[in-house]
Amino acid sequence: MKKSNWNTDRIIGLSVMLISLLTLIIFIYQTNIMRAQSRLSVTPLLSFNQAESISDSTYRVKCSIKNKGLGPAIVESVTIIYKGERIGLRFTDFFDTHFGKFTQYANLESETHLSKGTTLSAGEEVNFFTISVSKSVLQEFSDYAGFDDNDPPFDIEVVYSSIYEEEWEVTLKGEGPEEL
């Protein structure tokens, strides 16, 4: 009969190695969970807001974008899409170029141009444009420009990233951000 070479020191040594290996596996798993949590804690979420208001004599349409996420959104590009064409103009230039009679019907009260590298902090909202139209020419303006029930005839596409360089795209007429 063969004598077993398993003594107490060998059993303790193998037990310590097994415990160390299990500890390493658990440590790696926890590190991955913490990394994922860290990324989620700084994820931006841009969302378009459109609002209309009517006073005694004026109809206003406001289009803005808000960061509803937890982290900063770094703007990569802002593009206006009109009749299948991708346009990188400011809204003032876009309305002047594509709607020559725009100023006969409406006023562009305010405009903000987001350029590459602009950062929107968590909770920050930026107004893209506010258009005001006299109620007396509202129907003519809607017919001319193609605004239907607070819905402009163009789309706006914003590509943005997180501090971890993950990129998303959100459009004015889309359902929500899509990861790129």
C-alpha positions as CSV (number, residue, x, y, z in Angstrom):
1,M,0.0,0.0,0.0
2,K,1.2,3.4,-1.0
3,K,1.5,6.0,1.7
4,S,-0.3,9.3,1.1
5,N,1.9,12.4,0.9
6,W,-0.8,14.7,2.1
7,N,0.3,16.3,5.3
8,T,-1.1,19.2,7.1
9,D,1.3,21.8,5.6
10,R,0.5,20.7,2.1
11,I,-3.3,20.9,2.7
12,I,-3.0,24.3,4.3
13,G,-0.8,25.5,1.4
14,L,-3.3,24.3,-1.3
15,S,-6.2,25.8,0.7
16,V,-4.4,29.2,0.8
17,M,-3.7,29.1,-2.9
18,L,-7.4,28.3,-3.6
19,I,-8.6,31.1,-1.4
20,S,-6.2,33.5,-3.1
21,L,-7.4,32.5,-6.5
22,L,-11.0,32.9,-5.5
23,T,-10.2,36.3,-4.0
24,L,-8.5,37.4,-7.3
25,I,-11.6,36.3,-9.3
26,I,-13.9,38.2,-6.9
27,F,-11.7,41.3,-7.1
28,I,-11.7,41.3,-10.9
29,Y,-15.5,40.9,-10.9
30,Q,-15.9,43.8,-8.4
31,T,-13.6,46.0,-10.4
32,N,-15.6,45.5,-13.6
33,I,-18.8,46.4,-11.7
34,M,-17.2,49.5,-10.3
35,R,-15.9,50.5,-13.8
36,A,-19.5,50.1,-15.3
37,Q,-21.0,52.1,-12.4
38,S,-18.4,54.8,-12.9
39,R,-19.3,55.1,-16.6
40,L,-23.0,55.2,-15.9
41,S,-22.5,57.9,-13.2
42,V,-21.2,60.4,-15.8
43,T,-23.5,59.4,-18.8
44,P,-25.1,62.4,-20.5
45,L,-28.6,62.2,-22.0
46,L,-29.6,65.0,-24.4
47,S,-33.2,65.6,-25.1
48,F,-35.0,68.1,-27.3
49,N,-37.8,70.3,-25.9
50,Q,-40.2,72.1,-28.1
51,A,-42.7,74.6,-26.6
52,E,-45.2,76.9,-28.1
53,S,-46.9,79.8,-26.4
54,I,-49.6,82.1,-27.6
55,S,-50.2,85.6,-26.2
56,D,-52.8,88.1,-27.3
57,S,-51.0,88.9,-30.6
58,T,-48.0,86.6,-30.9
59,Y,-47.4,83.0,-31.4
60,R,-43.9,81.7,-30.3
61,V,-42.1,78.4,-31.0
62,K,-39.1,77.6,-28.9
63,C,-36.7,74.7,-29.6
64,S,-34.1,73.8,-26.9
65,I,-32.0,70.9,-25.9
66,K,-31.4,69.8,-22.3
67,N,-28.9,67.4,-20.7
68,K,-31.1,65.2,-18.5
69,G,-28.2,62.8,-17.8
70,L,-25.8,62.7,-14.9
71,G,-22.6,63.8,-16.6
72,P,-21.5,66.5,-19.0
73,A,-22.3,66.1,-22.7
74,I,-19.6,67.2,-25.1
75,V,-21.0,68.4,-28.4
76,E,-19.3,66.9,-31.4
77,S,-21.5,68.3,-34.2
78,V,-24.8,70.0,-34.8
79,T,-26.4,69.6,-38.2
80,I,-29.7,70.8,-39.7
81,I,-31.3,68.4,-42.1
82,Y,-33.6,69.9,-44.6
83,K,-35.0,68.2,-47.7
84,G,-32.4,65.4,-47.3
85,E,-29.5,68.0,-47.3
86,R,-27.2,68.1,-44.3
87,I,-26.5,71.8,-43.4
88,G,-24.0,73.0,-40.9
89,L,-25.2,76.6,-40.7
90,R,-26.3,78.7,-37.8
91,F,-30.1,79.0,-37.6
92,T,-30.0,82.7,-38.7
93,D,-28.1,81.8,-41.9
94,F,-30.3,78.7,-42.4
95,F,-33.5,80.7,-42.3
96,D,-32.0,83.4,-44.5
97,T,-30.8,80.9,-47.1
98,H,-33.7,78.5,-47.2
99,F,-36.6,80.7,-46.3
100,G,-35.9,84.0,-48.0
101,K,-39.3,85.6,-47.0
102,F,-38.9,84.4,-43.4
103,T,-38.5,87.9,-42.0
104,Q,-41.7,89.0,-43.7
105,Y,-43.7,86.6,-41.5
106,A,-41.6,85.9,-38.4
107,N,-38.8,87.1,-36.2
108,L,-36.0,84.9,-34.9
109,E,-36.0,86.2,-31.3
110,S,-33.0,84.2,-30.1
111,E,-30.5,81.8,-31.4
112,T,-27.7,79.8,-29.9
113,H,-25.1,78.0,-31.9
114,L,-23.5,75.0,-30.3
115,S,-20.1,74.3,-31.8
116,K,-17.8,71.3,-31.5
117,G,-16.4,71.0,-28.0
118,T,-19.2,72.9,-26.3
119,T,-20.1,71.2,-23.0
120,L,-23.5,71.0,-21.6
121,S,-23.4,70.2,-17.8
122,A,-25.9,67.9,-16.2
123,G,-29.3,69.7,-16.0
124,E,-28.2,72.5,-18.4
125,E,-30.6,73.6,-21.1
126,V,-29.7,75.6,-24.2
127,N,-32.2,77.3,-26.4
128,F,-31.6,76.6,-30.1
129,F,-34.0,79.2,-31.4
130,T,-37.2,81.1,-30.6
131,I,-39.4,82.2,-33.4
132,S,-42.2,84.7,-32.9
133,V,-45.0,85.2,-35.4
134,S,-47.8,87.7,-35.3
135,K,-51.2,85.8,-35.0
136,S,-52.5,87.8,-38.0
137,V,-50.0,86.1,-40.4
138,L,-49.7,82.8,-38.6
139,Q,-51.5,80.8,-41.2
140,E,-49.5,82.4,-44.0
141,F,-46.3,81.7,-42.2
142,S,-47.3,78.0,-41.6
143,D,-48.1,77.6,-45.3
144,Y,-44.9,79.3,-46.4
145,A,-42.4,77.7,-44.0
146,G,-44.2,74.4,-43.5
147,F,-44.4,74.5,-39.7
148,D,-47.1,72.0,-38.8
149,D,-48.4,72.0,-35.2
150,N,-45.2,73.1,-33.6
151,D,-43.2,70.8,-35.8
152,P,-40.6,72.5,-38.0
153,P,-40.0,71.4,-41.6
154,F,-36.4,70.5,-40.8
155,D,-34.7,68.2,-38.4
156,I,-31.7,68.9,-36.1
157,E,-29.1,66.3,-35.4
158,V,-26.7,66.6,-32.4
159,V,-23.8,64.2,-32.0
160,Y,-22.4,64.3,-28.5
161,S,-20.0,62.2,-26.3
162,S,-19.3,61.5,-22.6
163,I,-16.0,62.1,-20.9
164,Y,-15.3,58.4,-21.7
165,E,-15.6,59.2,-25.4
166,E,-18.8,57.2,-25.9
167,E,-20.9,58.8,-28.6
168,W,-24.6,59.3,-29.1
169,E,-26.8,60.9,-31.7
170,V,-30.1,62.6,-30.9
171,T,-32.5,64.2,-33.5
172,L,-35.3,66.6,-33.0
173,K,-37.8,64.3,-34.7
174,G,-36.3,61.1,-33.4
175,E,-37.4,58.9,-30.5
176,G,-34.3,59.5,-28.3
177,P,-30.5,59.2,-28.3
178,E,-28.9,56.3,-30.2
179,E,-25.5,55.1,-29.3
180,L,-23.0,55.3,-32.2
